[in-house]
Amino acid sequence: MFDSLFWGFDNLVTGPDSLLNGDDQALMARALDEISEVVNRHYASTPPHIIHADANGGNLMWHNGAVAILDFDDCGIGLPLQDLATALYYVRQPSDRDALLEGYREVAEVPPHKPGDLDALILLRRIQMLNYVLESQNPRHRAELDNFWPLVRSEVEHFLSR
């Protein structure tokens, strides 16, 4: 179930085996505390169900004008808002995010949420991806850490300054 922040994976961001320095771990812990409040609030009010948890352009296929979703290895029990936030994570441009939300609304109601909740869950996906890079033994993925970590830190600082 996706009611924990790292969806069952070890926490290598702020946990005892983190590769981040103490100041960076403290920064991440502050963000994770706020994100945890959002996750807990939604699990207290919304029944979980099966979600894809990795809807992105690489996991979609068009056939005869209809879209099909592929790659179910990240599926789990979670919340519709988590699924939507994960999809939004992969969309960088605000206009593209607006278009995704508009398309979502054509087939389903956007789950109820407070302002900032989607931003918190999108940031959580970014932190989960950092966690993946930290645990990966793939040299190509580990090489991304030097580029990826400053982006994550900047987004966390922005999130905490709002």
GINOR-V61638 format. One record per pair of residues at least 24 apart in sequence whose C-alpha atoms are under 8 Angstrom apart, sorted by sequence separation. I is the first residue (numbers start at 1). J is the second residue. D is the distance in whole Angstrom. If there is no record, write none. Layout:
I;J;D, I;J;D
This chain:
51;75;6, 52;76;7, 50;75;7, 51;76;6, 127;152;7, 50;76;5, 51;77;6, 126;152;7, 5;32;8, 49;76;8, 50;77;5, 51;78;6, 49;77;5, 50;78;6, 51;79;7, 55;83;8, 48;77;6, 49;78;6, 50;79;8, 51;80;7, 53;82;7, 54;83;7, 81;110;8, 48;78;5, 49;79;6, 53;83;5, 81;111;6, 5;36;7, 48;79;5, 49;80;8, 52;83;7, 55;86;7, 56;87;6, 80;111;7, 47;79;7, 48;80;8, 51;83;6, 54;86;6, 55;87;5, 123;155;7, 46;79;7, 53;86;6, 54;87;6, 85;118;6, 89;122;5, 123;156;7, 5;39;8, 53;87;8, 56;90;6, 85;119;8, 88;122;7, 89;123;8, 86;121;7, 3;39;7, 43;79;8, 85;121;6, 86;122;6, 89;125;7, 3;40;7, 42;79;8, 81;118;7, 85;122;5, 89;126;7, 82;121;7, 86;125;6, 120;159;8, 3;43;7, 85;125;8, 119;159;8, 2;76;7, 1;76;6, 2;77;6, 3;78;7, 1;77;5, 2;78;5, 1;78;6, 2;79;8, 38;117;6, 38;120;7, 39;121;8, 38;121;8, 35;120;6, 34;120;8, 35;121;7, 35;124;7, 32;124;8, 13;127;8, 19;134;7, 18;134;8, 13;130;8, 13;131;6, 5;124;7, 12;131;6, 11;131;7, 13;134;8, 6;128;6, 12;134;6, 5;128;8, 12;135;7, 31;156;6, 28;156;7, 31;159;8, 24;153;8, 27;156;8, 31;160;7, 27;157;8, 30;160;8
